[in-house]
Amino acid sequence: MARLVRFWLGLLVFMASAAPASATDRAALLAEAATLAAALEGRALSEARFALAQTRAEIGDADAAEADAQAIPDDYMRAEALALVAAARAQSGDIAGAIATAERIEDAREQSARSAAFEAIAVAQALAGDASGAEATTGAIEDLYRRAEAQAAIARAQARSGDFDAALETARRIESTYWLADARARGLVLRPVCRHLSGWLQKHPEHADVVHRPTGHHRPLTPGKVRLEKGCTPGQEPLAGSARESATP
């Protein structure tokens, strides 16, 4: 029975998002889908609420989308859905509403969804020509990678508008070694797994405190210390730009 309910719910949500229907027809389809969703429980309910929130955000009904998102029982999926709603608000030009939604995200995994929401807002501001507002928004992005991505978007927007001096200044503020800062903040030790990264780190002794060296070259790791393995060459494990955590002996 639950499988049949999920099938019909998915079909209704698809019809509401894909069909060239009127606003009234879409509202009716989504109302029927919400009724079906109420019959579910557990993860199935969370998935149904997420689909409803995503669809309503895509068709421009941000308030209803946020209500659906807040009703998701699963903490992680709720945070992800709210991030989608915040992004949709920002893309529609409702920056104040987007920021308010982003601030209501109680993230379940290291502020990842909250950071994604503020990144989307900053990018939307940059594309709209509000570079100063976008730069201010980046201050709320806790994830250093996402902050760097938002700053890059701001610099590109400034360059496209012809303000090359501002674009260069923004680019200079991008933290290109955010992964080192992240490792330091999390108490991790980096173990380079390719010669290019090893060579770069040898030229930058200021990062020695987070780089693992063989015995005799670096302080020994304490029992249970976490190591972050970082690669930079395609074809190696881990792959370029990826990272893997492992417990050291």
C-alpha positions as semicolon CSV with decimal commas, in nm:
position;residue;x (nm);y (nm);z (nm)
1;M;0,000;0,000;0,000
2;A;0,278;0,243;0,094
3;R;0,453;0,171;-0,236
4;L;0,137;0,251;-0,430
5;V;0,091;0,575;-0,236
6;R;0,450;0,675;-0,312
7;F;0,400;0,597;-0,682
8;W;0,091;0,816;-0,711
9;L;0,250;1,091;-0,507
10;G;0,555;1,091;-0,733
11;L;0,335;1,103;-1,040
12;L;0,135;1,396;-0,905
13;V;0,448;1,590;-0,814
14;F;0,593;1,524;-1,160
15;M;0,274;1,641;-1,329
16;A;0,269;1,958;-1,121
17;S;0,629;2,045;-1,210
18;A;0,640;1,934;-1,573
19;A;0,295;1,988;-1,722
20;P;0,204;2,328;-1,874
21;A;-0,084;2,354;-1,630
22;S;-0,248;2,662;-1,482
23;A;-0,161;2,777;-1,132
24;T;-0,497;2,643;-1,011
25;D;-0,435;2,300;-1,161
26;R;-0,087;2,285;-1,014
27;A;-0,218;2,381;-0,672
28;A;-0,479;2,105;-0,693
29;L;-0,222;1,844;-0,795
30;L;0,014;1,942;-0,514
31;A;-0,269;1,949;-0,259
32;E;-0,361;1,593;-0,356
33;A;0,007;1,494;-0,333
34;A;0,028;1,646;0,015
35;T;-0,275;1,443;0,122
36;L;-0,108;1,125;0,000
37;A;0,218;1,222;0,173
38;A;0,036;1,245;0,506
39;A;-0,035;0,872;0,484
40;L;0,339;0,791;0,482
41;E;0,581;0,772;0,770
42;G;0,952;0,757;0,842
43;R;1,194;0,814;0,556
44;A;0,917;0,781;0,298
45;L;0,741;1,080;0,457
46;S;1,063;1,283;0,457
47;E;1,124;1,204;0,090
48;A;0,767;1,298;-0,001
49;R;0,785;1,628;0,187
50;F;1,121;1,701;0,025
51;A;0,977;1,642;-0,323
52;L;0,684;1,872;-0,247
53;A;0,912;2,146;-0,115
54;Q;1,143;2,118;-0,415
55;T;0,855;2,132;-0,664
56;R;0,687;2,428;-0,497
57;A;1,019;2,614;-0,484
58;E;1,073;2,550;-0,856
59;I;0,732;2,685;-0,955
60;G;0,774;2,996;-0,742
61;D;0,561;2,916;-0,437
62;A;0,838;2,974;-0,185
63;D;0,618;3,018;0,123
64;A;0,442;2,684;0,070
65;A;0,776;2,523;-0,015
66;E;0,924;2,639;0,312
67;A;0,623;2,509;0,504
68;D;0,672;2,167;0,341
69;A;1,042;2,178;0,418
70;Q;0,987;2,260;0,785
71;A;0,751;1,960;0,809
72;I;1,023;1,712;0,703
73;P;1,100;1,483;1,000
74;D;1,457;1,398;0,890
75;D;1,698;1,669;1,010
76;Y;1,939;1,641;0,718
77;M;1,670;1,638;0,448
78;R;1,493;1,932;0,617
79;A;1,814;2,137;0,606
80;E;1,873;2,046;0,240
81;A;1,516;2,137;0,145
82;L;1,538;2,474;0,321
83;A;1,861;2,544;0,132
84;L;1,674;2,482;-0,195
85;V;1,400;2,721;-0,087
86;A;1,654;2,989;0,007
87;A;1,823;2,949;-0,332
88;A;1,488;2,976;-0,512
89;R;1,402;3,294;-0,322
90;A;1,740;3,445;-0,409
91;Q;1,708;3,358;-0,777
92;S;1,366;3,524;-0,788
93;G;1,516;3,843;-0,645
94;D;1,384;3,805;-0,289
95;I;1,721;3,841;-0,119
96;A;1,578;3,942;0,220
97;G;1,347;3,640;0,219
98;A;1,631;3,412;0,110
99;I;1,854;3,530;0,393
100;A;1,570;3,483;0,644
101;T;1,516;3,125;0,522
102;A;1,889;3,049;0,531
103;E;1,914;3,176;0,887
104;R;1,638;2,934;0,990
105;I;1,839;2,632;0,874
106;E;1,944;2,421;1,170
107;D;2,204;2,213;0,995
108;A;2,258;1,850;1,074
109;R;2,602;1,814;0,914
110;E;2,860;2,083;0,984
111;Q;2,656;2,369;0,839
112;S;2,680;2,225;0,486
113;A;2,323;2,310;0,382
114;R;2,335;2,650;0,551
115;S;2,660;2,731;0,371
116;A;2,511;2,614;0,042
117;A;2,215;2,845;0,095
118;F;2,429;3,149;0,164
119;E;2,653;3,064;-0,132
120;A;2,347;3,060;-0,362
121;I;2,235;3,394;-0,219
122;A;2,578;3,553;-0,270
123;V;2,593;3,426;-0,629
124;A;2,244;3,563;-0,701
125;Q;2,344;3,901;-0,560
126;A;2,659;3,906;-0,770
127;L;2,470;3,821;-1,087
128;A;2,223;4,100;-1,008
129;G;2,512;4,348;-0,984
130;D;2,512;4,383;-0,605
131;A;2,879;4,300;-0,547
132;S;2,897;4,470;-0,206
133;G;2,590;4,284;-0,083
134;A;2,728;3,957;-0,217
135;E;3,060;4,014;-0,043
136;A;2,876;4,082;0,285
137;T;2,680;3,758;0,245
138;T;3,000;3,555;0,206
139;G;3,075;3,634;0,569
140;A;2,791;3,400;0,669
141;I;2,937;3,107;0,471
142;E;3,118;2,887;0,721
143;D;3,230;2,626;0,468
144;L;3,559;2,764;0,331
145;Y;3,524;2,591;-0,006
146;R;3,178;2,736;-0,065
147;R;3,297;3,078;0,047
148;A;3,578;3,062;-0,208
149;E;3,330;2,959;-0,479
150;A;3,102;3,252;-0,393
151;Q;3,393;3,497;-0,399
152;A;3,499;3,361;-0,740
153;A;3,145;3,423;-0,870
154;I;3,160;3,780;-0,738
155;A;3,495;3,839;-0,910
156;R;3,359;3,705;-1,240
157;A;3,053;3,930;-1,217
158;Q;3,271;4,233;-1,146
159;A;3,496;4,151;-1,441
160;R;3,197;4,111;-1,674
161;S;3,073;4,454;-1,568
162;G;3,412;4,606;-1,656
163;D;3,523;4,674;-1,296
164;F;3,854;4,489;-1,329
165;D;4,022;4,653;-1,030
166;A;3,742;4,535;-0,800
167;A;3,748;4,190;-0,959
168;L;4,120;4,155;-0,892
169;E;4,077;4,275;-0,534
170;T;3,799;4,020;-0,475
171;A;4,010;3,744;-0,629
172;R;4,300;3,828;-0,398
173;R;4,074;3,772;-0,097
174;I;3,994;3,415;-0,199
175;E;4,147;3,166;0,040
176;S;4,306;2,917;-0,201
177;T;4,436;2,699;0,081
178;Y;4,099;2,662;0,249
179;W;4,154;2,287;0,277
180;L;4,455;2,352;0,501
181;A;4,258;2,591;0,717
182;D;3,977;2,336;0,739
183;A;4,217;2,061;0,845
184;R;4,370;2,287;1,108
185;A;4,030;2,385;1,244
186;R;3,919;2,021;1,266
187;G;4,241;1,898;1,428
188;L;4,340;1,682;1,130
189;V;4,685;1,599;0,997
190;L;4,739;1,602;0,620
191;R;4,922;1,317;0,452
192;P;5,016;1,414;0,093
193;V;4,983;1,123;-0,151
194;C;5,140;1,278;-0,461
195;R;5,477;1,439;-0,526
196;H;5,333;1,766;-0,659
197;L;5,144;1,842;-0,339
198;S;5,440;1,723;-0,128
199;G;5,670;1,959;-0,317
200;W;5,434;2,253;-0,270
201;L;5,402;2,189;0,103
202;Q;5,782;2,167;0,140
203;K;5,804;2,520;-0,004
204;H;5,548;2,645;0,250
205;P;5,677;2,555;0,597
206;E;5,409;2,775;0,754
207;H;5,174;2,477;0,712
208;A;5,407;2,225;0,878
209;D;5,180;2,205;1,183
210;V;4,914;2,015;0,986
211;V;5,139;1,803;0,759
212;H;5,229;1,447;0,851
213;R;5,592;1,354;0,795
214;P;5,763;1,016;0,844
215;T;5,905;0,949;1,191
216;G;6,203;1,173;1,254
217;H;6,069;1,455;1,035
218;H;5,750;1,540;1,218
219;R;5,597;1,495;1,557
220;P;5,456;1,140;1,605
221;L;5,082;1,105;1,578
222;T;4,899;1,041;1,900
223;P;4,685;0,725;1,922
224;G;4,355;0,770;1,746
225;K;4,472;1,080;1,558
226;V;4,281;1,136;1,236
227;R;4,476;1,171;0,915
228;L;4,346;1,348;0,606
229;E;4,493;1,205;0,286
230;K;4,506;1,458;0,006
231;G;4,580;1,383;-0,360
232;C;4,634;1,605;-0,661
233;T;4,705;1,381;-0,960
234;P;4,429;1,207;-1,161
235;G;4,468;0,831;-1,163
236;Q;4,597;0,811;-0,807
237;E;4,397;0,718;-0,500
238;P;4,243;0,934;-0,375
239;L;4,174;1,129;-0,695
240;A;4,253;1,491;-0,764
241;G;4,097;1,733;-0,523
242;S;3,952;1,455;-0,307
243;A;4,024;1,381;0,053
244;R;3,994;1,072;0,266
245;E;4,002;1,048;0,643
246;S;4,146;0,747;0,816
247;A;4,234;0,661;1,172
248;T;4,607;0,622;1,228
249;P;4,747;0,337;1,435
